Amino acid sequence: MKKLTILLLTLTILSGCFSHRPAKTLEDNPLPSQPIEEEPLLSQAPQPAPIPVSKTVSSKPSSANESDIVSVSAIPSTPAPDKPVFEDEPAFPLEGRNISPLSHFIPEKDATFAAPWQGEQLKYGIYYSFVKAGTAFIKNRGLVDINGQKAYVIQTTAFSAPVIDTVFKVRDINLSWLDARNFYSLGYSQSLREGNYRRDEWVTFDYKTNTYKGELSKKSGTRAIAGTLTKPVLDMLTSLYFVRSQNLRNGQDVIFDIINREEQYPLVVKIVGRETIKTPAGKFKCVVVEPQFRGEGIFVSKGKNLRVWLTDDDRKMPIKMKTEVFIGSVSAELLEYKHN
């Protein structure tokens, strides 16, 4: 039954995948989407104000000055509530989860930036072979202001179907904060509830000090996460949004650095062709891409490839995702979408 969650996780992180610019590395292509009001391009990583720490982390880390840290008292006590968009979208309680402190910033609509996924809301069916195993939702919740720096809040949630709930209940949530000007990740938060398995992980990136920090919580306890950055990075979720901003040509690769499970390494996304596919949400002309994972990933087992179909237009919505498992395959198909 554990195999069924591969797809749920595929969707949760797969959220945004890939609008218009040459396919280059992240470092070479810092501004895939510019604000409506033109401003000078940035050639280096952004210099954000320090990101606030959670209540479970010391507010005076040895690597930072006291003036660099936002007071814990300035952070709201509970995460910003999410509002269901689709008629059958279930509520998602966050009690008992160790969620990133960035989740406390309240998202708002902002017309200053015009990314193709502005106001995008997506609903997917998740299938194990031909059996529906669950439902997932991908949302752009809006923009937040993190110490003067605007960021898109990208959220994915995954729910196992009622028939699966009886034997292996899944309630997963992933959040990422994507810098609205430069498309670097400012941080991510993953909270997995799969049967008896519990895992919460959040990380924030500080490009002023070229460091990252966070927490990892399991049943066995909570430990701190910390490390250094060699260049601007993306996480699994924001990386797919960066790819969505590219001009995807057959045979090209899109390459950028990600951080996953406390390891920084290049991720290669191959553009393998064009196809027309039909889903419950309609018929779409698509670009087909394959992220190349060098090890165990959040949404694919070691040695397994993931294939993603994106609409062949400016939006490049993820329409379908598929990965092979030990027996059969797991796939996700778009059921419904909205652009608010």
PyMOL commands that set and color helices and strands:
alter all, ss='L'
color gray80, all
select helices_A, chain A and resi 4-14+66-68+72-74+101-104+162-165+236-244
alter helices_A, ss='H'
color red, helices_A
select strands_A, chain A and resi 120-128+131-146+149-160+171-179+185-194+197-206+211-218+221-228+253-260+263-279+282-292+306-311+318-324+329-339
alter strands_A, ss='S'
color yellow, strands_A
deselect
rebuild
show_as cartoon
